[in-house]
Amino acid sequence: MSPRPIRASDLVTYLYCHRAWWYRLQGVESANLTQMQAGEVFHAAHGRRVFRARLLQLTGWGLLLFAMLLLVALVTLYWLQ
């Protein structure tokens, strides 16, 4: 059996409250499950927005590079005539 991985949420819980970390380790349910589930939904949606923003940014850089290469090719063809 491999050891249980240490997650960032475990570290944050331990640093915030040692007792809360211990309760979680023992499998005791948290009293604020509704808020925690809402936080998970929010973070998932935020992660998707960040991913889309990064994808759009990379697409923009790619289009800029393509335009610059096209400009260089056109200028080179113009000077060769």
Secondary structure, DSSP 8 states (H G I E B T S, - for coil): -------HHHHHHHHH-HHHHHHHHHT---TTHHHHHHHHHHHHHHHHHHHHHHHHHHHHHHHHHHHHHHHHHHHHHHHH-
